[in-house]
Every structure is written in C-alpha cells, then in structure tokens.
Amino acid sequence: MSRIIRTEANAILSKAVEYHGFVYTQGMVARDPSADITAQTKDVLAQLDEVLELHGTDNTRILQAQIWLKDIGDRGAVNQVWSAWLPVGQAPARVCVQAELADPALLVEIMVTTCK
C-alpha cells in the first residue's frame, strides 16, 4: 500500500498531501490580509515555494493551479506576479475565478497540484 504524507494536518485540512509522487496543496492565503493584491499574491507564492520544497518539488513541476480572487478586476495584477514567479514555458493548466473568500480582507487564494 502506498504511503500518504500529510503536512501540518489538523481537524479539517492539511497544508499539503503527497501521494504517489503528486503533491496537492491547500488553498494558500496571505499571512497579512491588510496588504494589497500584489503583496498578498507574492506572499501566497512564497508559501507555495516553501511547502513544495518541503515535499521535494517546485514551481517547475506544477500541473494544475486554482486561483480564487475576491475581485476579478485584480486578475491583471495577479497575472503579473504569477508570470514573474513561473519559470518560462512552465505554465500549468489553470483556472482563475472570482469568489467570496472566508475572510473579507483576503484578496487571493491559490491551490496547486504538482508532481515530483
């Protein structure tokens, strides 16, 4: 039986789950919800870098990304930060939608699936 690795699991979620060489992250949000959309996006991507490194992978191995925005009008600002963060030619399959997030101060939430 294959081993399932759960990172920072609690009663309702894990920060990441690794199984059969795939890593699935939780939806990451900014640690400082008072920051603007650019700063929140940079912080979320930095957190993704940290958790992916912990699992022995990185942003060159992202297969799929899901992005939720409080205001779809922020898509351009998010795309600018996102594009600078992704290695050239390594864009994953992606969705970006407007959604009501759990905390009204949060502007962006990102979840990715990677392989090792």
CYANA upper distance limits for C-alpha pairs under 8 A (distance plus 0.5 A):
  2 SER  CA     19 TYR  CA      7.83
  2 SER  CA     20 HIS  CA      7.38
  3 ARG  CA     19 TYR  CA      7.14
  3 ARG  CA     20 HIS  CA      8.31
  4 ILE  CA     17 VAL  CA      7.48
  4 ILE  CA     18 GLU  CA      6.33
  4 ILE  CA     19 TYR  CA      5.54
  4 ILE  CA     20 HIS  CA      8.46
  5 ILE  CA     17 VAL  CA      6.14
  5 ILE  CA     18 GLU  CA      5.52
  5 ILE  CA     19 TYR  CA      7.16
  6 ARG  CA     14 SER  CA      6.51
  6 ARG  CA     15 LYS  CA      8.03
  6 ARG  CA     16 ALA  CA      6.48
  6 ARG  CA     17 VAL  CA      5.11
  6 ARG  CA     18 GLU  CA      7.04
  7 THR  CA     14 SER  CA      6.20
  7 THR  CA     15 LYS  CA      5.98
  7 THR  CA     16 ALA  CA      5.69
  7 THR  CA     17 VAL  CA      6.80
  8 GLU  CA     14 SER  CA      5.97
  8 GLU  CA     15 LYS  CA      6.05
  8 GLU  CA     16 ALA  CA      8.00
  9 ALA  CA     13 LEU  CA      6.25
  9 ALA  CA     14 SER  CA      4.44
  9 ALA  CA     15 LYS  CA      7.00
 10 ASN  CA     14 SER  CA      6.71
 13 LEU  CA     26 GLN  CA      7.97
 14 SER  CA     25 THR  CA      8.36
 14 SER  CA     26 GLN  CA      7.15
 15 LYS  CA     25 THR  CA      6.37
 15 LYS  CA     26 GLN  CA      5.64
 15 LYS  CA     51 VAL  CA      8.29
 16 ALA  CA     23 VAL  CA      7.12
 16 ALA  CA     24 TYR  CA      5.97
 16 ALA  CA     25 THR  CA      4.70
 16 ALA  CA     26 GLN  CA      6.34
 16 ALA  CA     51 VAL  CA      7.73
 17 VAL  CA     23 VAL  CA      6.18
 17 VAL  CA     24 TYR  CA      5.74
 17 VAL  CA     25 THR  CA      6.98
 18 GLU  CA     22 PHE  CA      6.02
 18 GLU  CA     23 VAL  CA      4.88
 18 GLU  CA     24 TYR  CA      6.88
 18 GLU  CA     55 HIS  CA      8.04
 19 TYR  CA     23 VAL  CA      7.12
 21 GLY  CA    115 CYS  CA      6.09
 21 GLY  CA    116 LYS  CA      5.78
 22 PHE  CA    113 THR  CA      7.50
 22 PHE  CA    114 THR  CA      6.11
 22 PHE  CA    115 CYS  CA      4.79
 22 PHE  CA    116 LYS  CA      6.73
 23 VAL  CA     52 LEU  CA      8.18
 23 VAL  CA     55 HIS  CA      7.84
 23 VAL  CA    113 THR  CA      6.12
 23 VAL  CA    114 THR  CA      5.61
 23 VAL  CA    115 CYS  CA      6.49
 23 VAL  CA    116 LYS  CA      8.04
 24 TYR  CA    111 MET  CA      8.26
 24 TYR  CA    112 VAL  CA      6.65
 24 TYR  CA    113 THR  CA      5.05
 24 TYR  CA    114 THR  CA      7.09
 25 THR  CA     48 LEU  CA      8.43
 25 THR  CA     51 VAL  CA      8.44
 25 THR  CA    111 MET  CA      6.14
 25 THR  CA    112 VAL  CA      6.10
 25 THR  CA    113 THR  CA      6.93
 26 GLN  CA    111 MET  CA      6.14
 26 GLN  CA    112 VAL  CA      8.23
 27 GLY  CA    109 GLU  CA      6.15
 27 GLY  CA    110 ILE  CA      5.56
 27 GLY  CA    111 MET  CA      4.79
 27 GLY  CA    112 VAL  CA      8.32
 28 MET  CA     44 VAL  CA      6.27
 28 MET  CA     47 GLN  CA      7.76
 28 MET  CA     48 LEU  CA      7.83
 28 MET  CA    109 GLU  CA      5.85
 28 MET  CA    110 ILE  CA      5.74
 28 MET  CA    111 MET  CA      6.67
 29 VAL  CA     40 GLN  CA      7.95
 29 VAL  CA     43 ASP  CA      8.42
 29 VAL  CA     44 VAL  CA      6.09
 29 VAL  CA    106 LEU  CA      7.54
 29 VAL  CA    108 VAL  CA      6.87
 29 VAL  CA    109 GLU  CA      5.36
 29 VAL  CA    110 ILE  CA      7.43
 30 ALA  CA     40 GLN  CA      5.47
 30 ALA  CA     41 THR  CA      7.65
 30 ALA  CA     43 ASP  CA      6.12
 30 ALA  CA     44 VAL  CA      5.87
 30 ALA  CA    106 LEU  CA      7.55
 30 ALA  CA    108 VAL  CA      8.08
 30 ALA  CA    109 GLU  CA      8.27
 31 ARG  CA     40 GLN  CA      8.28
 31 ARG  CA     43 ASP  CA      7.65
 31 ARG  CA     44 VAL  CA      8.48
 32 ASP  CA     40 GLN  CA      7.62
 33 PRO  CA     40 GLN  CA      7.57
 33 PRO  CA    105 ALA  CA      5.84
 33 PRO  CA    106 LEU  CA      5.72
 33 PRO  CA    107 LEU  CA      8.11
 34 SER  CA    105 ALA  CA      7.03
 34 SER  CA    106 LEU  CA      8.40
 35 ALA  CA     39 ALA  CA      6.28
 35 ALA  CA     40 GLN  CA      6.39
 36 ASP  CA     40 GLN  CA      6.57
 36 ASP  CA    107 LEU  CA      8.35
 37 ILE  CA     41 THR  CA      6.50
 37 ILE  CA     74 ASP  CA      7.53
 37 ILE  CA     77 ALA  CA      7.57
 37 ILE  CA     78 VAL  CA      7.59
 37 ILE  CA    107 LEU  CA      6.57
 37 ILE  CA    108 VAL  CA      7.69
 38 THR  CA     42 LYS  CA      6.72
 38 THR  CA     77 ALA  CA      6.76
 38 THR  CA     78 VAL  CA      7.01
 38 THR  CA     81 VAL  CA      7.38
 39 ALA  CA     43 ASP  CA      6.65
 40 GLN  CA     44 VAL  CA      6.69
 40 GLN  CA    107 LEU  CA      7.67
 40 GLN  CA    108 VAL  CA      7.41
 41 THR  CA     45 LEU  CA      6.71
 41 THR  CA     78 VAL  CA      6.84
 41 THR  CA     81 VAL  CA      7.41
 41 THR  CA     82 TRP  CA      8.31
 41 THR  CA    108 VAL  CA      7.09
 42 LYS  CA     46 ALA  CA      6.65
 42 LYS  CA     81 VAL  CA      7.19
 43 ASP  CA     47 GLN  CA      6.74
 44 VAL  CA     48 LEU  CA      6.78
 44 VAL  CA    109 GLU  CA      7.91
 44 VAL  CA    110 ILE  CA      7.55
 45 LEU  CA     49 ASP  CA      6.69
 45 LEU  CA     82 TRP  CA      8.45
 45 LEU  CA     85 TRP  CA      8.15
 46 ALA  CA     50 GLU  CA      6.86
 47 GLN  CA     51 VAL  CA      6.85
 48 LEU  CA     52 LEU  CA      6.45
 49 ASP  CA     53 GLU  CA      6.53
 49 ASP  CA     58 ASP  CA      6.88
 49 ASP  CA     59 ASN  CA      7.53
 50 GLU  CA     54 LEU  CA      6.77
 51 VAL  CA     55 HIS  CA      7.01
 52 LEU  CA     56 GLY  CA      6.79
 52 LEU  CA     57 THR  CA      5.63
 52 LEU  CA     58 ASP  CA      5.75
 52 LEU  CA     59 ASN  CA      8.14
 53 GLU  CA     57 THR  CA      5.84
 53 GLU  CA     58 ASP  CA      6.42
 56 GLY  CA    116 LYS  CA      7.11
 57 THR  CA     61 ARG  CA      7.20
 57 THR  CA    114 THR  CA      7.99
 57 THR  CA    115 CYS  CA      7.59
 57 THR  CA    116 LYS  CA      5.73
 58 ASP  CA     62 ILE  CA      7.82
 58 ASP  CA    114 THR  CA      8.33
 59 ASN  CA     86 LEU  CA      7.00
 59 ASN  CA     87 PRO  CA      7.94
 59 ASN  CA    114 THR  CA      8.39
 60 THR  CA     86 LEU  CA      7.76
 60 THR  CA     87 PRO  CA      6.87
 60 THR  CA     90 GLN  CA      6.32
 61 ARG  CA     90 GLN  CA      8.21
 61 ARG  CA    114 THR  CA      5.86
 61 ARG  CA    115 CYS  CA      6.17
 61 ARG  CA    116 LYS  CA      7.31
 62 ILE  CA     90 GLN  CA      8.31
 62 ILE  CA     91 ALA  CA      8.17
 62 ILE  CA     92 PRO  CA      6.25
 62 ILE  CA    112 VAL  CA      7.19
 62 ILE  CA    113 THR  CA      6.38
 62 ILE  CA    114 THR  CA      4.68
 62 ILE  CA    115 CYS  CA      7.21
 63 LEU  CA     92 PRO  CA      5.43
 63 LEU  CA     93 ALA  CA      6.74
 63 LEU  CA    112 VAL  CA      8.02
 63 LEU  CA    113 THR  CA      6.19
 63 LEU  CA    114 THR  CA      5.71
 63 LEU  CA    115 CYS  CA      7.59
 64 GLN  CA     92 PRO  CA      5.57
 64 GLN  CA     93 ALA  CA      5.20
 64 GLN  CA     94 ARG  CA      6.08
 64 GLN  CA    112 VAL  CA      6.15
 64 GLN  CA    113 THR  CA      5.76
 64 GLN  CA    114 THR  CA      7.56
 65 ALA  CA     92 PRO  CA      7.05
 65 ALA  CA     93 ALA  CA      6.86
 65 ALA  CA     94 ARG  CA      5.17
 65 ALA  CA     95 VAL  CA      7.00
 65 ALA  CA    110 ILE  CA      7.53
 65 ALA  CA    111 MET  CA      6.26
 65 ALA  CA    112 VAL  CA      4.88
 65 ALA  CA    113 THR  CA      7.01
 66 GLN  CA     94 ARG  CA      6.27
 66 GLN  CA     95 VAL  CA      5.55
 66 GLN  CA     96 CYS  CA      6.66
 66 GLN  CA    110 ILE  CA      6.19
 66 GLN  CA    111 MET  CA      5.71
 66 GLN  CA    112 VAL  CA      6.83
 67 ILE  CA     94 ARG  CA      8.13
 67 ILE  CA     95 VAL  CA      6.56
 67 ILE  CA     96 CYS  CA      5.07
 67 ILE  CA     97 VAL  CA      6.92
 67 ILE  CA    108 VAL  CA      7.58
 67 ILE  CA    109 GLU  CA      6.28
 67 ILE  CA    110 ILE  CA      5.06
 67 ILE  CA    111 MET  CA      7.12
 68 TRP  CA     96 CYS  CA      6.30
 68 TRP  CA     97 VAL  CA      5.63
 68 TRP  CA     98 GLN  CA      6.13
 68 TRP  CA     99 ALA  CA      6.30
 68 TRP  CA    101 LEU  CA      8.35
 68 TRP  CA    108 VAL  CA      6.15
 68 TRP  CA    109 GLU  CA      5.66
 68 TRP  CA    110 ILE  CA      6.94
 69 LEU  CA     74 ASP  CA      7.70
 69 LEU  CA     75 ARG  CA      8.00
 69 LEU  CA     96 CYS  CA      7.80
 69 LEU  CA     97 VAL  CA      6.58
 69 LEU  CA     98 GLN  CA      5.18
 69 LEU  CA     99 ALA  CA      6.30
 69 LEU  CA    100 GLU  CA      8.36
 69 LEU  CA    101 LEU  CA      8.33
 69 LEU  CA    107 LEU  CA      6.20
 69 LEU  CA    108 VAL  CA      5.13
 69 LEU  CA    109 GLU  CA      7.17
 70 LYS  CA     98 GLN  CA      6.10
 70 LYS  CA     99 ALA  CA      5.96
 70 LYS  CA    100 GLU  CA      6.32
 70 LYS  CA    101 LEU  CA      6.92
 70 LYS  CA    104 PRO  CA      8.47
 70 LYS  CA    106 LEU  CA      7.69
 70 LYS  CA    107 LEU  CA      5.41
 70 LYS  CA    108 VAL  CA      6.82
 71 ASP  CA     75 ARG  CA      8.32
 71 ASP  CA     98 GLN  CA      6.26
 71 ASP  CA     99 ALA  CA      8.08
 71 ASP  CA    107 LEU  CA      7.70
 72 ILE  CA     97 VAL  CA      7.13
 72 ILE  CA     98 GLN  CA      5.56
 74 ASP  CA     78 VAL  CA      6.79
 75 ARG  CA     79 ASN  CA      6.43
 75 ARG  CA     96 CYS  CA      8.31
 76 GLY  CA     80 GLN  CA      6.72
 77 ALA  CA     81 VAL  CA      7.11
 78 VAL  CA     82 TRP  CA      6.42
 79 ASN  CA     83 SER  CA      6.28
 80 GLN  CA     84 ALA  CA      6.87
 81 VAL  CA     85 TRP  CA      6.74
 82 TRP  CA     86 LEU  CA      6.74
 83 SER  CA     87 PRO  CA      8.45
 86 LEU  CA     90 GLN  CA      6.99
 86 LEU  CA     91 ALA  CA      7.16
 87 PRO  CA     91 ALA  CA      8.15
100 GLU  CA    104 PRO  CA      8.13
101 LEU  CA    106 LEU  CA      7.14
101 LEU  CA    107 LEU  CA      8.16
101 LEU  CA    109 GLU  CA      8.43
102 ALA  CA    106 LEU  CA      8.20
